[in-house]
Amino acid sequence: MQTARCVPHAVPYKTVKIQHVSYGERIRALALSFPETYEDFPWGHPVFKVGDNKMFAAMSDGDDPVSVTVKLTPEEREIALHMPYVSVARYVGRYGWVSATVTDEESLENALEWIRESYWLKAPARLRRAVEET
C-alpha cells in the first residue's frame, strides 16, 4: 500500500500529491528483515515481535504521519527525548519505550536506527548478531 504526502508546490490554488514508498513500508520492511521476527496485531495496529512473543516495535496503522514506538537504552532515550518528534510512549514509557512521529527523512532514519537498537535489546542473545552486522 503506497501513501501520498501533500507537498506544497508552485501551482496556484492547488496542492500537489507526490507518490513515494511510504514511511510505514520502510519501517515494516526493516522490522521484518531481522531473524525470527513477525508482525502481530494485538491492539489493532502493527506490532513487531521477535522470538517467543517479545515486542520490539509498534507502528501506527493509518495515514501520515506514521508513529513508531521502540525500546531504547537509557542513554539513547535521553538523547532521543530532546528531539521535537519524540515523546515518552504511553503505557510503556516507564519501561524505557519512546514514540517518534515520522514526518521526514531525518525522523525516518532515526526511527530505523532505533528499531535496530530495540530489536537488539529484545532479541535473544543468539539473534543479536544480525543487527550488529547491519
Secondary structure, DSSP 8 states (H G I E B T S, - for coil): ---EEEE--SSTT--EEEE---HHHHHHHHHTTSTTEEEE-TTSS-EEEETTTEEEEEE--SSSSEEEEEE--HHHHHHHTTSTTEEE-TTTGGGTEEEEEE-SHHHHHHHHHHHHHHHHHHS-GGGTHHHHT-
